[in-house]
Amino acid sequence: MSDEDPYLWLEDVTGESALTWVRERNAETVAALTGAPRFKAIEQEVREVLDDDGRIPYVTRRGRHLYNFWQDADRVRGVWRRTTLDEYRTDRPAWEVLLDLDALAEAEGEKWAWAGSRVLAPEHRRALVLLSRDGADACVVREFDLETLEFVPDGFTVAEAKTRIGWIDADRVWIGTDFGAGSLSGSGYPLQVRRWRRGTPVEDAELVYEGRPTDLSASGWHDDTPGFERDFVHRQIDFWNQELFLLQPGGTGEAAPPLKIDVPDDASAHVFRDWLTVTTKSPWLGQPAGSLLAFPFDAFLAGDRTAEVLFAPDERTALAGYSWTRNHLILSTNADVSSRMELLTPGPDGWRRAPLPGVPPLSTASVTCTDPDESDEYFHHVSGFLQPSTLYRGTAGADGESESVKQGPALFDTAGLAVRQYFATSADGTQVPYFVVGPEDRPGPGPTLLYGYGGFEISMVPHYSAVTGRAWLARGGTYVVAGIRGGHEYGPAWHKAALGANRVRAYEDFAAVARDLVARDVTTPAQLGIEGGSNGGLLMGAMLTREPELFGAVVAHVPLLDMLRFHKLLAGASWIAEYGDPDDPADRPHLEEISPYHRIRADGPPYPPLLLLTSTRDDRVHPGHARKMAARLREFGHPVLFHEHLGGGHAGATDHAQTAFNEALVHSFLWERLTPAT
């Protein structure tokens, strides 16, 4: 295989030649798709869904207020706002607007996008606000006063970078940012952990910890739980290995060496009040991978390894997550990719367990907010493919069921639709779960959209998507979600089965689902479209070049596609632990084998039409992946359309207008290619 790449010039993100090429391809795609009969109707319907004011405003509790970020037709960039619980319970709460990003963007001439906040407890008067330029991962940081509703003059301010920052107290923060040469990893994330005091230059902040040059990142944070105040440093060795350290003052006033929390590097550890909880990815202390273990923290530091097993997996059940309240732990698990929830309570005689009811079959439930420092309050939501989200509020341990505080609107007609779960047999005999959502009594095969991801322990679970409902299901399409290996549907082993040289297992799983859909008469290859983004975009490229005869159309969002250079582009080096290292002779052969960009051939079976979507401001997955793929496909005469938003970041869009346009492009493309005679 030749190492020469004639399209390297397209990796120059803002180079004039590259952007000229982008504008030409954008014009071709706009001309090809926006004139389709369905385009304007789909764009309008998707925008209606996104702007619908009946959407649930999900909240985060901070003191007596519930905080929310909101975008709609009148607030394109969005507003950060808050309300009280009594107001939130009403149909139309009164919100106090804290920061209007549309007004800020207009005043400063910047396309600001919301990237989050860090509010200082317990007074909740000051916040660190993170602002992204047009959706990029890199952000600027500014201190904000939640009483005056103004940025703090001479407050904490950080220039644009992939900054990690959090409060210690009113006058100090933990910070990792771009401090110059050697301060960032090869992926662009901070390696230095510094303690920064108000009123001093950020470059003079005290260096407390520094990761190794080969690490992915390092960060520090302060645990402000009353009575349990302490500080930690986290070293991210690679995407799947890490170390957690407790910082301790020395007896003479000098800082003692950080104390490593002695758990396996591939485990994740969390400290809350008296407890250390550990999620394992390999067998440990006699417990299988995928277990959740709890230890009294002080006893663990003293060497006691007696574990309380809060969850142990089986072949059909995996840990989905957990959340603490003041006195309880809410455990979420997936059984064949459907949610279950339990309430666990520590006590002198061990942990008591009780189910949290109200989770229907083939649905997903997750905790959205707790207030662990102050109370046992929790919010959780439940949704399914045809079931709009319901947001519940409860008090853990209290008598009575949780109350429904918000109900999402039904934004598409579900009459005549059904949800079914099937299992496809992959090439090695593995049973791969997938969901089919579509007409209950269709007499024969029809247009079908199959979605997949297959990586980074991301599970494909049932969820309500009004966009898919309006643009696809309500128009007679069938929607399928595949839980292929590489994800976390069945725990760590499901993920590890497709790591590195075994990545092909994810592709075999996805192809098996496609074949099973045809065998069940759900669809035909000519009527089967597929879609995925980021790592799922790599999956789409693999399917295009490995199994082109299985599909009638392919859509890839912000994709990885050049697997021999991904580690040299933006954040790509951080994914070596997932895929392998192209510079390692042991890894390069399998990366050549799975790299869609290098698998393109002029001969052989014809490729189905491909739509590639990316963003100039995506500073996570380089837009060069999609650009180069489109250029090479065009060179070899394969059908491809390409569109690149100048903004949008890795999400591909920062406002509802951009999102609606993207979705209209995608679904117009799919309907035209999968139902050409209609």
C-alpha positions in Angstrom: 0.0 0.0 0.0 1.4 3.4 -1.0 2.0 6.0 1.7 1.5 8.8 -0.7 -1.7 10.8 -0.1 -2.6 13.2 -2.9 -5.3 14.8 -0.7 -3.2 15.8 2.3 -3.9 19.5 1.3 -7.5 19.0 2.4 -6.3 18.6 6.0 -5.5 22.3 6.0 -8.6 23.2 7.9 -8.9 26.8 7.0 -6.6 26.9 4.0 -8.0 28.8 1.1 -7.6 25.9 -1.4 -9.3 23.5 0.9 -12.1 25.9 1.7 -12.7 26.6 -2.0 -13.0 22.9 -2.5 -15.5 22.7 0.4 -17.6 25.5 -1.0 -17.8 23.7 -4.4 -18.8 20.4 -2.8 -21.4 22.2 -0.6 -22.9 23.9 -3.6 -23.2 20.6 -5.4 -24.9 18.9 -2.4 -27.3 21.9 -1.9 -28.2 21.8 -5.5 -28.7 18.0 -5.5 -30.8 17.7 -2.3 -32.5 21.0 -1.3 -34.7 20.9 -4.5 -36.1 17.5 -3.6 -39.8 17.5 -3.0 -39.5 16.5 0.7 -36.6 18.8 1.7 -38.5 21.9 2.7 -41.2 19.9 4.4 -38.7 17.9 6.4 -36.7 20.9 7.3 -39.8 22.7 8.6 -41.1 19.7 10.6 -37.7 19.1 12.2 -37.4 22.8 13.2 -40.9 22.6 14.7 -39.8 19.6 16.7 -36.6 21.2 17.9 -38.3 24.5 18.8 -41.4 23.0 20.5 -41.8 24.8 23.8 -43.4 21.6 25.3 -40.0 19.9 25.4 -38.8 19.0 28.8 -36.4 21.6 30.2 -34.0 19.3 32.1 -32.4 20.9 35.2 -29.5 20.7 37.6 -30.1 21.5 41.2 -27.8 24.1 42.7 -28.9 25.2 46.1 -32.5 26.4 46.0 -32.6 26.9 42.2 -32.9 24.6 39.3 -30.7 25.6 36.4 -31.3 24.9 32.7 -29.9 25.9 29.3 -32.6 26.5 26.6 -32.7 27.1 22.8 -35.7 27.8 20.7 -36.8 29.8 17.7 -36.5 33.1 19.5 -33.3 32.2 21.4 -31.2 30.7 18.7 -27.9 30.5 20.6 -29.8 30.0 23.9 -30.2 31.3 27.4 -28.8 30.1 30.7 -31.6 30.4 33.2 -33.0 29.2 36.6 -36.2 28.7 38.5 -37.5 27.3 41.8 -39.0 23.8 42.3 -42.4 25.3 42.9 -42.3 27.1 39.6 -40.8 24.2 37.8 -43.8 22.0 38.8 -46.1 24.4 37.0 -47.0 24.1 33.3 -45.3 27.3 32.4 -42.6 28.1 34.9 -41.3 31.6 35.4 -37.6 31.5 34.5 -34.9 34.0 35.5 -32.5 34.5 32.6 -28.9 34.6 33.8 -27.0 34.9 30.5 -28.4 35.5 27.0 -25.9 34.0 24.4 -27.7 35.7 21.5 -27.2 39.1 23.1 -23.6 38.3 24.0 -22.8 37.0 20.5 -24.2 40.2 19.0 -22.4 42.5 21.4 -19.0 40.8 20.9 -19.3 39.7 17.3 -18.6 36.1 18.2 -20.7 33.0 17.4 -20.8 31.8 21.0 -22.1 28.4 21.9 -22.8 27.2 25.4 -20.3 24.7 26.8 -21.3 24.5 30.5 -20.7 26.1 33.8 -19.1 25.4 37.2 -21.0 27.0 40.1 -19.3 27.5 43.5 -21.1 25.8 46.4 -22.5 26.3 48.9 -23.5 30.0 48.3 -23.9 29.5 44.5 -23.1 33.2 43.9 -20.2 32.7 41.5 -19.9 30.6 38.3 -17.2 29.7 35.8 -18.9 29.9 32.4 -17.4 28.0 29.5 -18.1 29.5 26.0 -17.2 27.8 22.7 -16.6 29.6 19.5 -19.1 28.1 17.1 -19.2 24.7 18.7 -15.6 23.7 19.1 -14.4 21.6 22.0 -11.9 24.4 22.9 -13.5 27.0 25.1 -12.9 30.3 26.8 -13.6 30.6 30.5 -15.1 33.6 32.3 -16.2 34.2 35.9 -19.8 35.2 36.2 -21.7 36.8 39.2 -25.1 35.1 39.8 -26.4 38.1 41.8 -25.4 41.0 39.5 -25.8 38.7 36.4 -22.6 40.2 35.0 -19.1 38.9 34.2 -16.8 39.6 37.1 -14.3 42.4 36.3 -10.8 41.0 36.7 -12.3 37.7 37.6 -11.0 34.3 36.6 -10.6 34.4 32.8 -8.9 31.8 30.5 -8.1 32.1 26.9 -9.4 29.5 24.4 -8.1 26.0 25.0 -9.4 22.6 26.0 -9.3 23.8 29.6 -10.2 21.8 32.7 -11.2 24.0 35.5 -13.1 23.8 38.8 -13.6 25.7 42.0 -11.6 25.0 45.2 -13.0 28.0 47.1 -14.0 31.6 46.4 -10.4 32.6 45.6 -8.8 29.5 44.2 -9.5 27.1 41.3 -7.9 23.9 39.9 -6.9 24.5 36.3 -5.3 22.7 33.4 -4.9 24.6 30.2 -2.4 25.6 27.5 0.6 26.8 29.5 2.9 26.5 26.5 5.3 23.9 25.3 5.0 20.6 27.1 1.8 21.4 28.9 -0.6 19.6 26.5 -0.8 16.0 25.4 -0.5 14.9 21.8 -4.3 15.1 21.7 -4.4 18.7 22.9 -5.6 18.1 26.5 -3.9 19.5 29.6 -1.1 17.5 31.3 -0.5 20.0 34.1 -2.7 20.4 37.2 -2.2 23.8 38.8 -3.7 25.6 41.8 -4.6 29.2 40.7 -5.2 32.0 43.2 -7.4 35.0 42.4 -5.6 38.1 41.3 -2.5 36.4 40.1 -1.4 35.7 36.5 -2.6 32.2 35.4 0.9 31.4 34.2 2.1 31.8 37.8 -0.4 29.2 39.1 1.2 26.6 41.4 2.1 23.4 39.6 0.8 20.5 41.8 0.9 17.6 39.4 2.2 16.8 35.9 1.3 13.9 33.7 3.8 12.1 31.5 4.2 13.3 27.8 2.6 10.0 26.6 -0.5 10.5 28.8 -3.9 11.6 27.5 -4.6 14.2 30.2 -4.5 15.2 33.8 -7.0 17.1 36.0 -7.6 18.1 39.5 -10.8 18.8 41.5 -12.0 19.7 44.9 -14.6 17.6 46.8 -16.7 20.2 48.6 -19.0 17.8 50.4 -19.4 19.3 53.9 -17.4 17.4 56.4 -15.5 15.5 53.7 -13.6 18.3 52.0 -10.6 16.9 50.0 -8.7 17.3 46.7 -7.9 14.7 44.0 -5.8 14.5 40.9 -6.8 12.3 38.0 -4.2 10.9 35.6 -5.7 9.6 32.3 -3.0 7.3 31.0 -4.9 6.5 27.8 -8.6 6.3 26.9 -9.1 3.1 29.1 -6.4 3.4 31.8 -6.2 5.9 34.6 -5.0 6.6 38.1 -6.7 8.6 40.9 -4.7 10.3 43.7 -5.7 11.8 47.0 -3.8 15.0 47.8 -2.8 15.4 51.5 -1.1 18.2 53.4 2.2 17.2 55.0 2.8 17.4 58.7 5.2 20.3 58.5 2.9 22.3 56.2 4.6 21.0 53.0 2.5 19.0 50.6 2.9 15.2 51.0 3.2 13.1 47.8 -0.2 12.3 46.2 -1.6 9.0 47.6 -2.7 6.7 44.8 -6.1 5.0 45.3 -4.9 1.5 44.7 -7.4 0.1 42.2 -6.6 -1.5 38.8 -5.7 1.1 36.2 -8.6 0.0 33.9 -11.1 0.5 36.7 -12.9 3.7 37.5 -13.1 4.9 41.1 -15.3 7.5 42.8 -15.2 8.8 46.4 -18.4 10.0 48.0 -18.5 10.8 51.7 -17.5 7.6 53.6 -17.5 5.4 50.4 -15.2 4.4 47.6 -17.1 2.9 44.7 -15.1 1.0 42.0 -16.4 -0.1 38.6 -14.2 -2.9 37.2 -13.3 -3.7 33.6 -11.3 -6.8 34.5 -11.7 -9.4 37.2 -10.6 -8.1 40.6 -10.8 -9.4 44.2 -12.7 -12.4 43.0 -15.4 -10.4 41.2 -16.0 -10.4 37.4 -15.4 -7.6 35.0 -18.3 -5.2 35.0 -18.9 -5.3 38.7 -19.7 -2.4 41.0 -17.9 -2.6 44.4 -18.1 -0.5 47.4 -15.5 0.0 50.2 -15.4 2.2 53.4 -12.9 4.7 52.1 -10.8 5.1 55.2 -10.6 1.3 55.6 -9.5 0.9 52.0 -6.7 3.5 52.4 -5.6 1.4 55.5 -5.4 -1.7 53.3 -8.7 -3.4 53.9 -10.0 -4.9 50.6 -13.3 -6.3 51.9 -15.8 -5.3 49.1 -19.5 -4.9 49.2 -20.8 -6.2 45.8 -23.4 -3.7 44.7 -23.7 -5.2 41.2 -22.3 -8.3 39.5 -23.1 -8.9 35.8 -24.4 -11.9 34.1 -24.4 -12.8 30.4 -27.5 -10.7 29.7 -27.2 -7.8 32.2 -24.7 -4.9 32.4 -24.1 -1.9 34.6 -25.5 1.3 33.0 -24.6 3.7 35.8 -25.2 4.9 39.3 -25.9 8.1 41.2 -25.6 9.1 44.8 -28.2 11.0 46.8 -27.3 12.1 50.4 -28.0 8.7 51.9 -28.6 6.3 49.1 -27.3 5.0 45.8 -29.5 4.7 42.7 -28.3 1.8 40.5 -29.1 1.6 36.8 -28.6 -1.6 34.8 -29.5 -2.9 31.3 -31.0 -6.4 30.8 -30.8 -7.1 27.1 -30.5 -3.4 26.5 -33.6 -2.4 28.5 -33.4 -0.5 31.8 -33.9 -1.5 35.4 -33.4 0.7 38.4 -32.8 -0.1 42.1 -32.4 1.9 45.3 -29.5 0.8 47.5 -29.1 2.0 51.1 -25.9 1.4 53.2 -26.5 0.5 56.8 -24.8 -1.2 59.8 -26.0 -4.6 58.6 -25.0 -4.1 55.0 -26.8 -2.7 52.0 -30.5 -2.9 51.5 -32.0 -3.1 48.0 -35.4 -2.1 46.6 -36.6 -1.8 43.0 -37.5 1.6 41.6 -40.8 0.8 39.7 -42.2 2.4 36.6 -39.8 1.4 33.9 -41.7 -0.3 31.1 -40.1 -3.1 28.9 -37.9 -1.9 25.9 -37.3 1.5 27.4 -34.5 3.5 29.0 -34.4 5.1 32.4 -31.6 7.3 33.8 -31.0 9.7 36.6 -30.7 13.2 35.3 -30.0 15.1 38.6 -29.4 14.5 42.3 -28.5 16.8 45.2 -26.1 14.6 47.2 -24.6 17.2 49.5 -28.0 18.4 50.8 -30.8 15.9 50.3 -32.1 12.6 48.9 -33.9 14.3 46.0 -33.5 12.8 42.6 -34.8 13.4 39.1 -35.0 10.6 36.6 -36.5 10.2 33.2 -38.0 7.3 31.2 -38.5 7.1 27.5 -38.8 4.6 24.6 -38.8 4.6 20.9 -42.5 5.4 20.8 -42.8 6.8 24.3 -42.1 10.5 24.9 -39.9 11.2 27.9 -41.4 11.5 31.3 -39.4 13.3 34.0 -40.0 12.1 37.6 -38.9 13.6 40.9 -38.6 11.6 44.0 -37.0 11.4 47.4 -34.9 8.3 47.9 -36.0 6.3 50.9 -39.2 8.2 51.4 -42.6 6.5 51.4 -44.6 6.9 48.2 -43.8 6.8 44.5 -42.0 9.6 42.6 -44.0 12.3 41.1 -44.2 13.0 37.4 -43.1 16.7 37.0 -42.7 16.9 33.3 -44.1 15.0 30.3 -42.6 15.4 26.9 -45.0 16.0 24.0 -45.9 13.4 21.5 -44.4 15.0 18.4 -45.2 12.3 15.8 -48.1 9.9 15.2 -47.3 6.5 16.6 -50.6 4.8 15.5 -49.9 1.5 13.7 -46.2 1.5 14.9 -44.6 -1.2 17.0 -41.2 -1.9 18.7 -39.7 -5.3 18.5 -36.3 -6.7 19.6 -34.5 -9.3 17.6 -31.1 -11.0 17.7 -28.8 -11.5 14.6 -26.2 -14.2 14.4 -22.7 -12.7 13.7 -19.9 -14.4 11.8 -18.5 -16.0 14.9 -21.9 -17.1 16.3 -22.4 -14.2 18.7 -26.0 -13.1 19.1 -26.3 -9.4 18.4 -29.3 -7.4 19.7 -31.2 -4.9 17.7 -34.5 -3.0 17.8 -36.9 -2.6 15.0 -39.4 0.3 15.1 -41.9 0.5 12.3 -45.3 -0.4 10.8 -46.9 -3.2 12.8 -48.6 -4.9 9.8 -46.5 -4.0 6.7 -47.3 -6.7 4.1 -43.7 -6.7 2.7 -40.3 -5.1 2.9 -40.0 -1.3 2.9 -37.5 1.6 3.3 -35.5 1.0 6.4 -32.8 3.1 8.2 -30.3 1.2 10.3 -28.2 3.1 12.9 -25.1 1.9 14.6 -22.0 3.0 16.6 -20.0 0.1 18.0 -17.2 1.7 20.1 -16.0 3.5 23.2 -18.4 1.6 25.5 -21.4 3.6 24.1 -24.6 1.6 24.4 -27.4 2.0 21.8 -30.5 2.0 24.0 -34.2 2.8 23.3 -34.9 6.5 23.2 -37.6 8.8 21.9 -36.4 10.8 18.9 -39.1 13.1 17.5 -36.7 14.1 14.7 -36.5 10.5 13.5 -40.2 10.1 14.2 -41.3 13.0 12.0 -38.7 12.7 9.2 -38.7 8.9 8.9 -41.2 6.9 10.9 -44.3 9.1 10.2 -43.5 8.9 6.5 -43.7 5.1 6.4 -40.0 4.2 7.1 -38.7 1.6 9.5 -36.0 2.5 12.0 -33.5 0.0 13.4 -30.9 0.4 16.1 -28.1 -2.2 16.4 -26.3 -3.0 19.6 -23.0 -4.2 18.0 -19.8 -5.1 19.8 -17.5 -2.3 20.7 -20.4 -0.7 22.8 -21.4 -1.5 26.4 -24.7 -3.3 25.8 -23.4 -6.3 27.7 -20.5 -4.8 29.7 -16.8 -4.6 29.3 -16.4 -7.9 27.5 -18.8 -6.6 24.8 -16.5 -3.6 24.3 -13.2 -5.4 24.4 -14.4 -8.0 21.9 -14.0 -5.3 19.2 -10.9 -3.5 20.4 -7.9 -3.0 18.3 -7.2 -5.8 15.9 -10.7 -7.2 16.7 -12.4 -4.1 15.3 -13.7 -6.2 12.5 -16.1 -7.9 14.9 -18.2 -4.7 15.1 -18.4 -4.6 11.3 -19.4 -8.3 11.1 -22.1 -7.7 13.7 -23.5 -4.8 11.8 -23.5 -6.7 8.5 -25.3 -9.6 10.3 -28.0 -7.3 11.4 -28.4 -6.0 7.9 -28.7 -9.6 6.5 -31.2 -10.5 9.3 -33.4 -7.6 8.4 -33.5 -8.9 4.8 -34.1 -12.4 5.9 -37.1 -11.3 8.1 -38.5 -9.5 5.1 -38.3 -6.1 6.9 -36.4 -4.6 3.9 -34.2 -5.3 0.9 -30.6 -4.2 0.2 -31.9 -1.6 -2.2 -34.2 -0.2 0.4 -31.8 -0.3 3.4 -30.0 2.9 4.4 -27.5 3.1 7.2 -26.3 6.1 9.4 -23.7 6.7 12.0 -21.5 9.5 13.4 -17.9 9.9 14.7 -16.8 6.3 15.4 -20.2 5.4 13.9 -19.0 7.3 10.8 -16.0 5.0 10.7 -18.5 2.1 10.8 -20.3 3.6 7.9 -17.1 3.9 5.9 -16.3 0.3 6.7 -19.7 -0.9 5.5 -19.4 1.1 2.3 -16.1 -0.4 1.4 -16.5 -3.9 2.9 -20.1 -4.8 2.2 -21.4 -2.4 -0.4 -24.0 -4.9 -1.8 -25.9 -4.9 1.5 -27.1 -1.3 1.3 -28.9 1.2 -0.8 -27.5 4.4 0.8 -25.0 5.5 3.5 -24.9 8.6 5.7 -21.8 9.4 7.8 -21.6 12.4 10.2 -18.2 13.9 11.4 -16.5 10.5 10.6 -13.1 9.0 11.2 -12.1 7.5 7.9 -8.3 7.7 7.5 -7.1 5.1 10.1 -3.4 5.5 9.2 -3.3 9.2 10.1 -6.1 9.6 12.7 -3.5 9.8 15.5 -1.8 12.9 13.8 -5.1 14.9 13.5 -6.5 17.0 16.4 -7.6 14.7 19.3 -7.0 11.5 17.3 -4.0 10.4 19.4 -6.4 9.9 22.3 -8.1 7.0 20.5 -5.0 4.8 20.0 -6.1 2.7 23.0 -9.4 2.0 21.1 -8.1 1.3 17.6 -4.3 0.8 17.8 -1.3 2.8 16.8 -0.5 3.3 13.1 3.1 3.8 14.0 3.4 0.4 15.7 4.3 -2.3 13.2 2.1 -4.7 15.2 -1.0 -2.5 14.8 -0.6 -1.1 11.3 -1.7 -4.2 9.3 -5.2 -4.3 11.0 -5.5 -0.5 10.7 -4.8 -0.7 7.0 -7.4 -3.4 6.7 -10.2 -1.4 8.4 -9.3 2.1 7.0 -12.1 3.0 4.7 -10.0 5.7 3.0 -7.4 3.2 2.0 -10.0 0.5 1.0 -11.6 2.5 -1.8 -11.3 0.6 -5.1 -12.3 1.6 -8.6 -13.4 -2.0 -9.5 -15.5 -4.6 -7.8 -19.1 -4.2 -6.6 -20.6 -0.7 -7.0 -20.7 1.4 -3.9 -24.1 2.7 -2.7 -24.5 6.5 -2.7 -22.8 8.2 0.3 -23.6 11.5 2.1 -20.7 12.9 4.2 -21.4 15.6 6.7 -18.7 17.4 8.8 -17.8 20.8 10.3 -14.9 23.1 9.9 -15.0 23.9 13.6 -14.9 20.2 14.6 -11.7 20.2 16.7 -12.2 16.6 17.8 -12.5 14.6 14.6 -10.7 16.4 11.9 -12.8 17.5 8.9 -10.0 16.2 6.7 -11.3 12.6 7.2 -14.6 13.4 5.4 -13.0 15.8 2.9 -10.4 13.3 1.7 -12.9 10.4 1.6 -15.1 12.5 -0.7 -12.2 13.5 -2.9 -11.0 9.9 -3.4 -14.4 8.6 -4.0 -15.0 11.3 -6.7 -11.6 10.4 -8.2 -12.7 6.8 -8.6 -16.1 7.7 -9.9 -18.2 6.6 -6.9 -21.4 8.4 -6.0 -20.8 10.8 -3.1 -22.2 14.0 -1.7 -20.4 16.2 0.8 -21.5 19.0 3.1 -19.4 20.9 5.6 -20.8 23.5 8.0 -18.3 26.2 8.7 -19.4 26.0 12.4 -21.0 23.4 14.5 -18.1 21.5 16.2 -18.3 17.8 16.6 -22.1 18.0 17.1 -22.3 19.3 13.5 -24.6 22.2 14.5 -24.8 24.8 17.2 -28.4 25.9 16.7 -31.8 24.5 15.6 -31.7 26.0 12.1 -28.4 24.2 11.4 -29.7 20.9 12.8 -32.9 21.1 10.8 -31.0 21.8 7.6 -28.7 18.8 8.3 -31.6 16.5 9.1 -33.4 17.6 5.9 -30.3 16.9 3.9 -30.0 13.4 5.4 -33.6 12.4 5.1 -34.1 13.8 1.7 -31.0 11.9 0.5 -32.3 8.7 2.1 -35.8 9.0 0.7 -34.6 9.8 -2.8 -32.1 6.9 -2.8 -34.2 4.2 -1.1 -37.6 5.0 -2.8 -36.5 6.3 -6.2 -39.9 5.4 -7.8 -42.1 7.2 -5.3 
